[in-house]
Amino acid sequence: MGRRWLGADRYQEAAELAFYLPEHPTTFAMNLSGRGNQYDLWPPFPELAQRGDDLVLVVDETPDVHGTVARLTPFFAGVSRGDVVDLRNRRGVVSQRRVWMLRDWQGSWPTTDRSPRR
């Protein structure tokens, strides 16, 4: 069994996860099709993870499989849909995110829509 990593589709959610979770874990912004940001300057998932590691991914709730999850699915042995989490402020629920578990990373990664950082 490998390590379990935490990521999000956008840098905003990745940063909030790293800040608000008690352990302040290393998080990744997948950035597969979005604009560049600070997370592009730090080592991405494929540079820190090892084959067999898992990725817990938090993305917008969509009726179908989220686009980022769909792009990452071929690179993991298994993918499962987890719970929906409400994001709230003082007035109530402002949006929802879905938690996905991507299990057993197979060692490769999709290309991005932007120029590679290497």
PDB file as gemmi writes it, atoms N, CA and C in Angstrom:
CRYST1    1.000    1.000    1.000  90.00  90.00  90.00 P 1                      
ATOM      1  N   MET A   1       0.842  -1.178   0.000  1.00  0.00           N  
ATOM      2  CA  MET A   1       0.000   0.000   0.000  1.00  0.00           C  
ATOM      3  C   MET A   1       0.886   1.240   0.000  1.00  0.00           C  
ATOM      4  N   GLY A   2       0.597   2.171  -0.905  1.00  0.00           N  
ATOM      5  CA  GLY A   2       1.385   3.387  -1.028  1.00  0.00           C  
ATOM      6  C   GLY A   2       0.864   4.511  -0.150  1.00  0.00           C  
ATOM      7  N   ARG A   3       1.412   5.664  -0.390  1.00  0.00           N  
ATOM      8  CA  ARG A   3       0.985   6.862   0.330  1.00  0.00           C  
ATOM      9  C   ARG A   3      -0.318   7.378  -0.251  1.00  0.00           C  
ATOM     10  N   ARG A   4      -0.975   8.230   0.507  1.00  0.00           N  
ATOM     11  CA  ARG A   4      -2.205   8.876   0.045  1.00  0.00           C  
ATOM     12  C   ARG A   4      -1.941  10.374  -0.035  1.00  0.00           C  
ATOM     13  N   TRP A   5      -2.174  10.939  -1.226  1.00  0.00           N  
ATOM     14  CA  TRP A   5      -1.954  12.352  -1.490  1.00  0.00           C  
ATOM     15  C   TRP A   5      -3.292  13.052  -1.645  1.00  0.00           C  
ATOM     16  N   LEU A   6      -3.271  14.376  -1.580  1.00  0.00           N  
ATOM     17  CA  LEU A   6      -4.495  15.163  -1.646  1.00  0.00           C  
ATOM     18  C   LEU A   6      -4.367  16.221  -2.732  1.00  0.00           C  
ATOM     19  N   GLY A   7      -5.402  16.346  -3.562  1.00  0.00           N  
ATOM     20  CA  GLY A   7      -5.358  17.326  -4.638  1.00  0.00           C  
ATOM     21  C   GLY A   7      -6.723  17.911  -4.928  1.00  0.00           C  
ATOM     22  N   ALA A   8      -6.694  18.943  -5.759  1.00  0.00           N  
ATOM     23  CA  ALA A   8      -7.914  19.606  -6.209  1.00  0.00           C  
ATOM     24  C   ALA A   8      -7.722  20.003  -7.660  1.00  0.00           C  
ATOM     25  N   ASP A   9      -8.812  20.380  -8.296  1.00  0.00           N  
ATOM     26  CA  ASP A   9      -8.749  20.770  -9.697  1.00  0.00           C  
ATOM     27  C   ASP A   9      -8.105  22.142  -9.863  1.00  0.00           C  
ATOM     28  N   ARG A  10      -8.389  23.039  -8.934  1.00  0.00           N  
ATOM     29  CA  ARG A  10      -7.893  24.419  -9.021  1.00  0.00           C  
ATOM     30  C   ARG A  10      -7.034  24.759  -7.811  1.00  0.00           C  
ATOM     31  N   TYR A  11      -6.182  25.769  -7.986  1.00  0.00           N  
ATOM     32  CA  TYR A  11      -5.271  26.146  -6.906  1.00  0.00           C  
ATOM     33  C   TYR A  11      -6.017  26.663  -5.683  1.00  0.00           C  
ATOM     34  N   GLN A  12      -7.172  27.294  -5.856  1.00  0.00           N  
ATOM     35  CA  GLN A  12      -7.900  27.826  -4.712  1.00  0.00           C  
ATOM     36  C   GLN A  12      -8.283  26.713  -3.736  1.00  0.00           C  
ATOM     37  N   GLU A  13      -8.834  25.629  -4.271  1.00  0.00           N  
ATOM     38  CA  GLU A  13      -9.235  24.525  -3.401  1.00  0.00           C  
ATOM     39  C   GLU A  13      -8.023  23.808  -2.812  1.00  0.00           C  
ATOM     40  N   ALA A  14      -6.974  23.632  -3.612  1.00  0.00           N  
ATOM     41  CA  ALA A  14      -5.762  22.979  -3.091  1.00  0.00           C  
ATOM     42  C   ALA A  14      -5.179  23.781  -1.936  1.00  0.00           C  
ATOM     43  N   ALA A  15      -5.128  25.093  -2.076  1.00  0.00           N  
ATOM     44  CA  ALA A  15      -4.588  25.945  -1.015  1.00  0.00           C  
ATOM     45  C   ALA A  15      -5.467  25.909   0.235  1.00  0.00           C  
ATOM     46  N   GLU A  16      -6.779  25.915   0.055  1.00  0.00           N  
ATOM     47  CA  GLU A  16      -7.668  25.851   1.208  1.00  0.00           C  
ATOM     48  C   GLU A  16      -7.534  24.523   1.944  1.00  0.00           C  
ATOM     49  N   LEU A  17      -7.406  23.432   1.212  1.00  0.00           N  
ATOM     50  CA  LEU A  17      -7.203  22.131   1.855  1.00  0.00           C  
ATOM     51  C   LEU A  17      -5.916  22.131   2.671  1.00  0.00           C  
ATOM     52  N   ALA A  18      -4.842  22.636   2.092  1.00  0.00           N  
ATOM     53  CA  ALA A  18      -3.552  22.661   2.800  1.00  0.00           C  
ATOM     54  C   ALA A  18      -3.615  23.547   4.038  1.00  0.00           C  
ATOM     55  N   PHE A  19      -4.341  24.643   3.958  1.00  0.00           N  
ATOM     56  CA  PHE A  19      -4.403  25.589   5.072  1.00  0.00           C  
ATOM     57  C   PHE A  19      -5.317  25.105   6.194  1.00  0.00           C  
ATOM     58  N   TYR A  20      -6.520  24.614   5.829  1.00  0.00           N  
ATOM     59  CA  TYR A  20      -7.513  24.317   6.844  1.00  0.00           C  
ATOM     60  C   TYR A  20      -7.428  22.924   7.449  1.00  0.00           C  
ATOM     61  N   LEU A  21      -6.838  21.962   6.759  1.00  0.00           N  
ATOM     62  CA  LEU A  21      -6.721  20.626   7.359  1.00  0.00           C  
ATOM     63  C   LEU A  21      -5.684  20.673   8.475  1.00  0.00           C  
ATOM     64  N   PRO A  22      -5.939  19.971   9.566  1.00  0.00           N  
ATOM     65  CA  PRO A  22      -5.066  20.087  10.741  1.00  0.00           C  
ATOM     66  C   PRO A  22      -3.593  19.762  10.479  1.00  0.00           C  
ATOM     67  N   GLU A  23      -3.306  18.813   9.634  1.00  0.00           N  
ATOM     68  CA  GLU A  23      -1.914  18.406   9.398  1.00  0.00           C  
ATOM     69  C   GLU A  23      -1.208  19.293   8.375  1.00  0.00           C  
ATOM     70  N   HIS A  24      -1.945  20.212   7.737  1.00  0.00           N  
ATOM     71  CA  HIS A  24      -1.411  21.052   6.651  1.00  0.00           C  
ATOM     72  C   HIS A  24      -0.654  20.189   5.643  1.00  0.00           C  
ATOM     73  N   PRO A  25      -1.373  19.233   5.025  1.00  0.00           N  
ATOM     74  CA  PRO A  25      -0.708  18.277   4.124  1.00  0.00           C  
ATOM     75  C   PRO A  25      -0.220  18.928   2.831  1.00  0.00           C  
ATOM     76  N   THR A  26       0.715  18.254   2.193  1.00  0.00           N  
ATOM     77  CA  THR A  26       1.089  18.636   0.834  1.00  0.00           C  
ATOM     78  C   THR A  26      -0.126  18.423  -0.046  1.00  0.00           C  
ATOM     79  N   THR A  27      -0.471  19.419  -0.834  1.00  0.00           N  
ATOM     80  CA  THR A  27      -1.600  19.295  -1.749  1.00  0.00           C  
ATOM     81  C   THR A  27      -1.137  19.641  -3.158  1.00  0.00           C  
ATOM     82  N   PHE A  28      -1.907  19.203  -4.116  1.00  0.00           N  
ATOM     83  CA  PHE A  28      -1.600  19.466  -5.518  1.00  0.00           C  
ATOM     84  C   PHE A  28      -2.790  20.120  -6.193  1.00  0.00           C  
ATOM     85  N   ALA A  29      -2.524  21.072  -7.051  1.00  0.00           N  
ATOM     86  CA  ALA A  29      -3.538  21.592  -7.966  1.00  0.00           C  
ATOM     87  C   ALA A  29      -3.265  20.889  -9.292  1.00  0.00           C  
ATOM     88  N   MET A  30      -4.239  20.176  -9.806  1.00  0.00           N  
ATOM     89  CA  MET A  30      -4.011  19.363 -10.994  1.00  0.00           C  
ATOM     90  C   MET A  30      -3.642  20.203 -12.211  1.00  0.00           C  
ATOM     91  N   ASN A  31      -4.273  21.367 -12.382  1.00  0.00           N  
ATOM     92  CA  ASN A  31      -3.899  22.289 -13.460  1.00  0.00           C  
ATOM     93  C   ASN A  31      -3.792  21.616 -14.830  1.00  0.00           C  
ATOM     94  N   LEU A  32      -4.678  20.692 -15.127  1.00  0.00           N  
ATOM     95  CA  LEU A  32      -4.594  19.986 -16.411  1.00  0.00           C  
ATOM     96  C   LEU A  32      -5.033  20.841 -17.585  1.00  0.00           C  
ATOM     97  N   SER A  33      -5.912  21.798 -17.344  1.00  0.00           N  
ATOM     98  CA  SER A  33      -6.349  22.645 -18.454  1.00  0.00           C  
ATOM     99  C   SER A  33      -6.476  24.112 -18.065  1.00  0.00           C  
ATOM    100  N   GLY A  34      -6.298  24.423 -16.805  1.00  0.00           N  
ATOM    101  CA  GLY A  34      -6.439  25.806 -16.351  1.00  0.00           C  
ATOM    102  C   GLY A  34      -5.191  26.626 -16.605  1.00  0.00           C  
ATOM    103  N   ARG A  35      -5.281  27.878 -16.231  1.00  0.00           N  
ATOM    104  CA  ARG A  35      -4.147  28.778 -16.395  1.00  0.00           C  
ATOM    105  C   ARG A  35      -3.052  28.440 -15.388  1.00  0.00           C  
ATOM    106  N   GLY A  36      -1.845  28.868 -15.688  1.00  0.00           N  
ATOM    107  CA  GLY A  36      -0.734  28.632 -14.793  1.00  0.00           C  
ATOM    108  C   GLY A  36      -0.909  29.351 -13.469  1.00  0.00           C  
ATOM    109  N   ASN A  37      -0.294  28.818 -12.421  1.00  0.00           N  
ATOM    110  CA  ASN A  37      -0.353  29.437 -11.104  1.00  0.00           C  
ATOM    111  C   ASN A  37       0.826  28.965 -10.261  1.00  0.00           C  
ATOM    112  N   GLN A  38       0.857  29.375  -9.025  1.00  0.00           N  
ATOM    113  CA  GLN A  38       1.975  29.073  -8.127  1.00  0.00           C  
ATOM    114  C   GLN A  38       2.263  27.573  -8.031  1.00  0.00           C  
ATOM    115  N   TYR A  39       1.226  26.750  -8.082  1.00  0.00           N  
ATOM    116  CA  TYR A  39       1.437  25.304  -7.975  1.00  0.00           C  
ATOM    117  C   TYR A  39       2.301  24.769  -9.114  1.00  0.00           C  
ATOM    118  N   ASP A  40       2.354  25.463 -10.228  1.00  0.00           N  
ATOM    119  CA  ASP A  40       3.210  25.026 -11.338  1.00  0.00           C  
ATOM    120  C   ASP A  40       4.690  25.180 -11.011  1.00  0.00           C  
ATOM    121  N   LEU A  41       5.006  25.977 -10.005  1.00  0.00           N  
ATOM    122  CA  LEU A  41       6.404  26.192  -9.608  1.00  0.00           C  
ATOM    123  C   LEU A  41       6.891  25.146  -8.607  1.00  0.00           C  
ATOM    124  N   TRP A  42       5.976  24.425  -8.024  1.00  0.00           N  
ATOM    125  CA  TRP A  42       6.301  23.408  -7.029  1.00  0.00           C  
ATOM    126  C   TRP A  42       6.249  22.027  -7.677  1.00  0.00           C  
ATOM    127  N   PRO A  43       6.920  21.050  -7.085  1.00  0.00           N  
ATOM    128  CA  PRO A  43       6.888  19.700  -7.679  1.00  0.00           C  
ATOM    129  C   PRO A  43       5.450  19.177  -7.798  1.00  0.00           C  
ATOM    130  N   PRO A  44       5.069  18.712  -8.975  1.00  0.00           N  
ATOM    131  CA  PRO A  44       3.715  18.171  -9.163  1.00  0.00           C  
ATOM    132  C   PRO A  44       3.626  16.727  -8.658  1.00  0.00           C  
ATOM    133  N   PHE A  45       2.419  16.223  -8.621  1.00  0.00           N  
ATOM    134  CA  PHE A  45       2.157  14.860  -8.164  1.00  0.00           C  
ATOM    135  C   PHE A  45       3.121  13.831  -8.774  1.00  0.00           C  
ATOM    136  N   PRO A  46       3.323  13.811 -10.099  1.00  0.00           N  
ATOM    137  CA  PRO A  46       4.184  12.765 -10.666  1.00  0.00           C  
ATOM    138  C   PRO A  46       5.641  12.821 -10.209  1.00  0.00           C  
ATOM    139  N   GLU A  47       6.092  13.958  -9.707  1.00  0.00           N  
ATOM    140  CA  GLU A  47       7.476  14.055  -9.225  1.00  0.00           C  
ATOM    141  C   GLU A  47       7.636  13.585  -7.787  1.00  0.00           C  
ATOM    142  N   LEU A  48       6.559  13.620  -6.991  1.00  0.00           N  
ATOM    143  CA  LEU A  48       6.652  13.225  -5.584  1.00  0.00           C  
ATOM    144  C   LEU A  48       6.050  11.855  -5.304  1.00  0.00           C  
ATOM    145  N   ALA A  49       5.064  11.470  -6.074  1.00  0.00           N  
ATOM    146  CA  ALA A  49       4.381  10.195  -5.843  1.00  0.00           C  
ATOM    147  C   ALA A  49       5.197   9.035  -6.399  1.00  0.00           C  
ATOM    148  N   GLN A  50       4.867   7.862  -5.903  1.00  0.00           N  
ATOM    149  CA  GLN A  50       5.465   6.623  -6.404  1.00  0.00           C  
ATOM    150  C   GLN A  50       4.348   5.724  -6.904  1.00  0.00           C  
ATOM    151  N   ARG A  51       4.703   4.812  -7.796  1.00  0.00           N  
ATOM    152  CA  ARG A  51       3.707   3.832  -8.261  1.00  0.00           C  
ATOM    153  C   ARG A  51       3.031   3.206  -7.050  1.00  0.00           C  
ATOM    154  N   GLY A  52       1.716   3.046  -7.150  1.00  0.00           N  
ATOM    155  CA  GLY A  52       0.941   2.451  -6.066  1.00  0.00           C  
ATOM    156  C   GLY A  52       0.345   3.466  -5.108  1.00  0.00           C  
ATOM    157  N   ASP A  53       0.758   4.728  -5.190  1.00  0.00           N  
ATOM    158  CA  ASP A  53       0.193   5.760  -4.318  1.00  0.00           C  
ATOM    159  C   ASP A  53      -1.235   6.082  -4.739  1.00  0.00           C  
ATOM    160  N   ASP A  54      -2.008   6.617  -3.791  1.00  0.00           N  
ATOM    161  CA  ASP A  54      -3.394   7.018  -4.035  1.00  0.00           C  
ATOM    162  C   ASP A  54      -3.487   8.537  -4.068  1.00  0.00           C  
ATOM    163  N   LEU A  55      -4.533   9.032  -4.710  1.00  0.00           N  
ATOM    164  CA  LEU A  55      -4.797  10.464  -4.771  1.00  0.00           C  
ATOM    165  C   LEU A  55      -6.257  10.703  -4.408  1.00  0.00           C  
ATOM    166  N   VAL A  56      -6.484  11.462  -3.341  1.00  0.00           N  
ATOM    167  CA  VAL A  56      -7.826  11.906  -2.979  1.00  0.00           C  
ATOM    168  C   VAL A  56      -8.003  13.251  -3.666  1.00  0.00           C  
ATOM    169  N   LEU A  57      -8.990  13.335  -4.540  1.00  0.00           N  
ATOM    170  CA  LEU A  57      -9.172  14.507  -5.375  1.00  0.00           C  
ATOM    171  C   LEU A  57     -10.507  15.174  -5.057  1.00  0.00           C  
ATOM    172  N   VAL A  58     -10.477  16.480  -4.818  1.00  0.00           N  
ATOM    173  CA  VAL A  58     -11.672  17.261  -4.512  1.00  0.00           C  
ATOM    174  C   VAL A  58     -11.947  18.183  -5.703  1.00  0.00           C  
ATOM    175  N   VAL A  59     -13.114  18.004  -6.323  1.00  0.00           N  
ATOM    176  CA  VAL A  59     -13.457  18.769  -7.529  1.00  0.00           C  
ATOM    177  C   VAL A  59     -14.910  19.231  -7.463  1.00  0.00           C  
ATOM    178  N   ASP A  60     -15.273  20.141  -8.368  1.00  0.00           N  
ATOM    179  CA  ASP A  60     -16.673  20.580  -8.460  1.00  0.00           C  
ATOM    180  C   ASP A  60     -17.581  19.374  -8.616  1.00  0.00           C  
ATOM    181  N   GLU A  61     -18.738  19.457  -8.022  1.00  0.00           N  
ATOM    182  CA  GLU A  61     -19.740  18.411  -8.197  1.00  0.00           C  
ATOM    183  C   GLU A  61     -20.364  18.575  -9.575  1.00  0.00           C  
ATOM    184  N   THR A  62     -20.367  17.512 -10.346  1.00  0.00           N  
ATOM    185  CA  THR A  62     -20.986  17.490 -11.667  1.00  0.00           C  
ATOM    186  C   THR A  62     -21.853  16.246 -11.776  1.00  0.00           C  
ATOM    187  N   PRO A  63     -22.875  16.251 -12.633  1.00  0.00           N  
ATOM    188  CA  PRO A  63     -23.736  15.076 -12.743  1.00  0.00           C  
ATOM    189  C   PRO A  63     -22.998  13.853 -13.279  1.00  0.00           C  
ATOM    190  N   ASP A  64     -22.003  14.077 -14.120  1.00  0.00           N  
ATOM    191  CA  ASP A  64     -21.216  12.984 -14.672  1.00  0.00           C  
ATOM    192  C   ASP A  64     -19.834  12.995 -14.025  1.00  0.00           C  
ATOM    193  N   VAL A  65     -18.959  12.181 -14.522  1.00  0.00           N  
ATOM    194  CA  VAL A  65     -17.579  12.180 -14.039  1.00  0.00           C  
ATOM    195  C   VAL A  65     -16.937  13.519 -14.395  1.00  0.00           C  
ATOM    196  N   HIS A  66     -16.346  14.168 -13.422  1.00  0.00           N  
ATOM    197  CA  HIS A  66     -15.688  15.460 -13.633  1.00  0.00           C  
ATOM    198  C   HIS A  66     -14.577  15.302 -14.672  1.00  0.00           C  
ATOM    199  N   GLY A  67     -14.357  16.312 -15.497  1.00  0.00           N  
ATOM    200  CA  GLY A  67     -13.361  16.239 -16.567  1.00  0.00           C  
ATOM    201  C   GLY A  67     -11.967  15.899 -16.095  1.00  0.00           C  
ATOM    202  N   THR A  68     -11.544  16.449 -14.970  1.00  0.00           N  
ATOM    203  CA  THR A  68     -10.204  16.137 -14.443  1.00  0.00           C  
ATOM    204  C   THR A  68     -10.132  14.681 -14.019  1.00  0.00           C  
ATOM    205  N   VAL A  69     -11.172  14.181 -13.386  1.00  0.00           N  
ATOM    206  CA  VAL A  69     -11.207  12.770 -12.982  1.00  0.00           C  
ATOM    207  C   VAL A  69     -11.161  11.881 -14.221  1.00  0.00           C  
ATOM    208  N   ALA A  70     -11.909  12.233 -15.244  1.00  0.00           N  
ATOM    209  CA  ALA A  70     -11.916  11.447 -16.482  1.00  0.00           C  
ATOM    210  C   ALA A  70     -10.521  11.396 -17.106  1.00  0.00           C  
ATOM    211  N   ARG A  71      -9.812  12.519 -17.096  1.00  0.00           N  
ATOM    212  CA  ARG A  71      -8.466  12.547 -17.684  1.00  0.00           C  
ATOM    213  C   ARG A  71      -7.468  11.747 -16.861  1.00  0.00           C  
ATOM    214  N   LEU A  72      -7.673  11.661 -15.547  1.00  0.00           N  
ATOM    215  CA  LEU A  72      -6.728  10.940 -14.684  1.00  0.00           C  
ATOM    216  C   LEU A  72      -7.042   9.449 -14.551  1.00  0.00           C  
ATOM    217  N   THR A  73      -8.271   9.061 -14.823  1.00  0.00           N  
ATOM    218  CA  THR A  73      -8.698   7.668 -14.638  1.00  0.00           C  
ATOM    219  C   THR A  73      -7.767   6.645 -15.301  1.00  0.00           C  
ATOM    220  N   PRO A  74      -7.299   6.845 -16.538  1.00  0.00           N  
ATOM    221  CA  PRO A  74      -6.439   5.826 -17.147  1.00  0.00           C  
ATOM    222  C   PRO A  74      -5.094   5.621 -16.441  1.00  0.00           C  
ATOM    223  N   PHE A  75      -4.730   6.516 -15.543  1.00  0.00           N  
ATOM    224  CA  PHE A  75      -3.425   6.458 -14.905  1.00  0.00           C  
ATOM    225  C   PHE A  75      -3.472   5.857 -13.503  1.00  0.00           C  
ATOM    226  N   PHE A  76      -4.656   5.376 -13.100  1.00  0.00           N  
ATOM    227  CA  PHE A  76      -4.851   4.747 -11.804  1.00  0.00           C  
ATOM    228  C   PHE A  76      -5.559   3.409 -12.003  1.00  0.00           C  
ATOM    229  N   ALA A  77      -5.313   2.461 -11.097  1.00  0.00           N  
ATOM    230  CA  ALA A  77      -5.923   1.137 -11.212  1.00  0.00           C  
ATOM    231  C   ALA A  77      -7.409   1.163 -10.875  1.00  0.00           C  
ATOM    232  N   GLY A  78      -7.831   2.108 -10.044  1.00  0.00           N  
ATOM    233  CA  GLY A  78      -9.234   2.188  -9.671  1.00  0.00           C  
ATOM    234  C   GLY A  78      -9.627   3.601  -9.299  1.00  0.00           C  
ATOM    235  N   VAL A  79     -10.877   3.936  -9.583  1.00  0.00           N  
ATOM    236  CA  VAL A  79     -11.394   5.266  -9.271  1.00  0.00           C  
ATOM    237  C   VAL A  79     -12.791   5.087  -8.684  1.00  0.00           C  
ATOM    238  N   SER A  80     -13.058   5.765  -7.567  1.00  0.00           N  
ATOM    239  CA  SER A  80     -14.400   5.701  -6.990  1.00  0.00           C  
ATOM    240  C   SER A  80     -14.874   7.075  -6.565  1.00  0.00           C  
ATOM    241  N   ARG A  81     -16.172   7.267  -6.720  1.00  0.00           N  
ATOM    242  CA  ARG A  81     -16.839   8.524  -6.377  1.00  0.00           C  
ATOM    243  C   ARG A  81     -17.145   8.500  -4.887  1.00  0.00           C  
ATOM    244  N   GLY A  82     -16.734   9.562  -4.195  1.00  0.00           N  
ATOM    245  CA  GLY A  82     -16.997   9.670  -2.758  1.00  0.00           C  
ATOM    246  C   GLY A  82     -18.140  10.628  -2.468  1.00  0.00           C  
ATOM    247  N   ASP A  83     -18.130  11.153  -1.276  1.00  0.00           N  
ATOM    248  CA  ASP A  83     -19.192  12.026  -0.799  1.00  0.00           C  
ATOM    249  C   ASP A  83     -19.150  13.412  -1.430  1.00  0.00           C  
ATOM    250  N   VAL A  84     -20.282  14.089  -1.358  1.00  0.00           N  
ATOM    251  CA  VAL A  84     -20.375  15.507  -1.710  1.00  0.00           C  
ATOM    252  C   VAL A  84     -20.205  16.294  -0.415  1.00  0.00           C  
ATOM    253  N   VAL A  85     -19.390  17.343  -0.498  1.00  0.00           N  
ATOM    254  CA  VAL A  85     -19.130  18.200   0.652  1.00  0.00           C  
ATOM    255  C   VAL A  85     -19.691  19.589   0.346  1.00  0.00           C  
ATOM    256  N   ASP A  86     -20.478  20.122   1.276  1.00  0.00           N  
ATOM    257  CA  ASP A  86     -21.013  21.471   1.127  1.00  0.00           C  
ATOM    258  C   ASP A  86     -19.974  22.491   1.564  1.00  0.00           C  
ATOM    259  N   LEU A  87     -19.793  23.531   0.764  1.00  0.00           N  
ATOM    260  CA  LEU A  87     -18.972  24.662   1.153  1.00  0.00           C  
ATOM    261  C   LEU A  87     -19.922  25.745   1.636  1.00  0.00           C  
ATOM    262  N   ARG A  88     -19.711  26.215   2.855  1.00  0.00           N  
ATOM    263  CA  ARG A  88     -20.649  27.138   3.481  1.00  0.00           C  
ATOM    264  C   ARG A  88     -19.980  28.439   3.891  1.00  0.00           C  
ATOM    265  N   ASN A  89     -20.789  29.451   3.980  1.00  0.00           N  
ATOM    266  CA  ASN A  89     -20.390  30.674   4.650  1.00  0.00           C  
ATOM    267  C   ASN A  89     -21.496  31.001   5.650  1.00  0.00           C  
ATOM    268  N   ARG A  90     -21.514  32.203   6.171  1.00  0.00           N  
ATOM    269  CA  ARG A  90     -22.518  32.560   7.191  1.00  0.00           C  
ATOM    270  C   ARG A  90     -23.951  32.463   6.678  1.00  0.00           C  
ATOM    271  N   ARG A  91     -24.124  32.570   5.380  1.00  0.00           N  
ATOM    272  CA  ARG A  91     -25.472  32.551   4.806  1.00  0.00           C  
ATOM    273  C   ARG A  91     -25.940  31.160   4.402  1.00  0.00           C  
ATOM    274  N   GLY A  92     -25.051  30.185   4.441  1.00  0.00           N  
ATOM    275  CA  GLY A  92     -25.450  28.832   4.069  1.00  0.00           C  
ATOM    276  C   GLY A  92     -24.523  28.223   3.038  1.00  0.00           C  
ATOM    277  N   VAL A  93     -25.033  27.233   2.293  1.00  0.00           N  
ATOM    278  CA  VAL A  93     -24.248  26.522   1.288  1.00  0.00           C  
ATOM    279  C   VAL A  93     -24.004  27.438   0.087  1.00  0.00           C  
ATOM    280  N   VAL A  94     -22.733  27.578  -0.288  1.00  0.00           N  
ATOM    281  CA  VAL A  94     -22.399  28.418  -1.445  1.00  0.00           C  
ATOM    282  C   VAL A  94     -22.024  27.581  -2.667  1.00  0.00           C  
ATOM    283  N   SER A  95     -21.531  26.367  -2.452  1.00  0.00           N  
ATOM    284  CA  SER A  95     -21.275  25.445  -3.558  1.00  0.00           C  
ATOM    285  C   SER A  95     -20.991  24.068  -2.981  1.00  0.00           C  
ATOM    286  N   GLN A  96     -20.768  23.122  -3.877  1.00  0.00           N  
ATOM    287  CA  GLN A  96     -20.495  21.750  -3.453  1.00  0.00           C  
ATOM    288  C   GLN A  96     -19.275  21.209  -4.185  1.00  0.00           C  
ATOM    289  N   ARG A  97     -18.553  20.335  -3.527  1.00  0.00           N  
ATOM    290  CA  ARG A  97     -17.420  19.638  -4.121  1.00  0.00           C  
ATOM    291  C   ARG A  97     -17.627  18.141  -3.908  1.00  0.00           C  
ATOM    292  N   ARG A  98     -17.138  17.372  -4.867  1.00  0.00           N  
ATOM    293  CA  ARG A  98     -17.194  15.907  -4.780  1.00  0.00           C  
ATOM    294  C   ARG A  98     -15.801  15.397  -4.449  1.00  0.00           C  
ATOM    295  N   VAL A  99     -15.719  14.414  -3.573  1.00  0.00           N  
ATOM    296  CA  VAL A  99     -14.452  13.766  -3.239  1.00  0.00           C  
ATOM    297  C   VAL A  99     -14.350  12.489  -4.070  1.00  0.00           C  
ATOM    298  N   TRP A 100     -13.223  12.327  -4.743  1.00  0.00           N  
ATOM    299  CA  TRP A 100     -12.943  11.135  -5.546  1.00  0.00           C  
ATOM    300  C   TRP A 100     -11.695  10.450  -5.005  1.00  0.00           C  
ATOM    301  N   MET A 101     -11.690   9.132  -5.015  1.00  0.00           N  
ATOM    302  CA  MET A 101     -10.510   8.365  -4.612  1.00  0.00           C  
ATOM    303  C   MET A 101      -9.934   7.705  -5.863  1.00  0.00           C  
ATOM    304  N   LEU A 102      -8.711   8.073  -6.182  1.00  0.00           N  
ATOM    305  CA  LEU A 102      -7.995   7.462  -7.300  1.00  0.00           C  
ATOM    306  C   LEU A 102      -6.934   6.561  -6.684  1.00  0.00           C  
ATOM    307  N   ARG A 103      -7.052   5.266  -6.902  1.00  0.00           N  
ATOM    308  CA  ARG A 103      -6.213   4.290  -6.221  1.00  0.00           C  
ATOM    309  C   ARG A 103      -5.148   3.680  -7.134  1.00  0.00           C  
ATOM    310  N   ASP A 104      -3.999   3.469  -6.546  1.00  0.00           N  
ATOM    311  CA  ASP A 104      -2.912   2.716  -7.177  1.00  0.00           C  
ATOM    312  C   ASP A 104      -2.420   3.382  -8.461  1.00  0.00           C  
ATOM    313  N   TRP A 105      -1.721   4.502  -8.293  1.00  0.00           N  
ATOM    314  CA  TRP A 105      -1.166   5.228  -9.440  1.00  0.00           C  
ATOM    315  C   TRP A 105      -0.239   4.318 -10.225  1.00  0.00           C  
ATOM    316  N   GLN A 106      -0.377   4.334 -11.560  1.00  0.00           N  
ATOM    317  CA  GLN A 106       0.369   3.434 -12.422  1.00  0.00           C  
ATOM    318  C   GLN A 106       1.686   4.003 -12.944  1.00  0.00           C  
ATOM    319  N   GLY A 107       1.997   5.256 -12.603  1.00  0.00           N  
ATOM    320  CA  GLY A 107       3.322   5.778 -12.914  1.00  0.00           C  
ATOM    321  C   GLY A 107       3.430   6.742 -14.077  1.00  0.00           C  
ATOM    322  N   SER A 108       2.351   6.996 -14.808  1.00  0.00           N  
ATOM    323  CA  SER A 108       2.444   8.007 -15.864  1.00  0.00           C  
ATOM    324  C   SER A 108       1.351   9.040 -15.633  1.00  0.00           C  
ATOM    325  N   TRP A 109       1.333  10.059 -16.483  1.00  0.00           N  
ATOM    326  CA  TRP A 109       0.486  11.224 -16.229  1.00  0.00           C  
ATOM    327  C   TRP A 109       0.039  11.823 -17.555  1.00  0.00           C  
ATOM    328  N   PRO A 110      -1.147  12.420 -17.598  1.00  0.00           N  
ATOM    329  CA  PRO A 110      -1.588  13.040 -18.856  1.00  0.00           C  
ATOM    330  C   PRO A 110      -0.785  14.308 -19.153  1.00  0.00           C  
ATOM    331  N   THR A 111      -0.726  14.642 -20.412  1.00  0.00           N  
ATOM    332  CA  THR A 111      -0.100  15.910 -20.784  1.00  0.00           C  
ATOM    333  C   THR A 111      -1.077  17.026 -20.472  1.00  0.00           C  
ATOM    334  N   THR A 112      -0.550  18.223 -20.258  1.00  0.00           N  
ATOM    335  CA  THR A 112      -1.417  19.368 -19.968  1.00  0.00           C  
ATOM    336  C   THR A 112      -1.731  20.105 -21.249  1.00  0.00           C  
ATOM    337  N   ASP A 113      -2.725  20.976 -21.180  1.00  0.00           N  
ATOM    338  CA  ASP A 113      -3.083  21.799 -22.328  1.00  0.00           C  
ATOM    339  C   ASP A 113      -2.133  22.983 -22.494  1.00  0.00           C  
ATOM    340  N   ARG A 114      -1.260  23.176 -21.506  1.00  0.00           N  
ATOM    341  CA  ARG A 114      -0.274  24.250 -21.560  1.00  0.00           C  
ATOM    342  C   ARG A 114       1.080  23.649 -21.853  1.00  0.00           C  
ATOM    343  N   SER A 115       2.044  24.464 -22.110  1.00  0.00           N  
ATOM    344  CA  SER A 115       3.404  23.985 -22.331  1.00  0.00           C  
ATOM    345  C   SER A 115       3.907  23.304 -21.061  1.00  0.00           C  
ATOM    346  N   PRO A 116       4.653  22.223 -21.194  1.00  0.00           N  
ATOM    347  CA  PRO A 116       5.168  21.539 -20.005  1.00  0.00           C  
ATOM    348  C   PRO A 116       6.132  22.430 -19.241  1.00  0.00           C  
ATOM    349  N   ARG A 117       6.187  22.223 -17.926  1.00  0.00           N  
ATOM    350  CA  ARG A 117       7.064  23.050 -17.088  1.00  0.00           C  
ATOM    351  C   ARG A 117       8.517  22.610 -17.167  1.00  0.00           C  
ATOM    352  N   ARG A 118       8.785  21.448 -17.683  1.00  0.00           N  
ATOM    353  CA  ARG A 118      10.158  20.938 -17.717  1.00  0.00           C  
ATOM    354  C   ARG A 118      10.833  21.301 -19.001  1.00  0.00           C  
TER     355      ARG A 118                                                      
END                                                                             
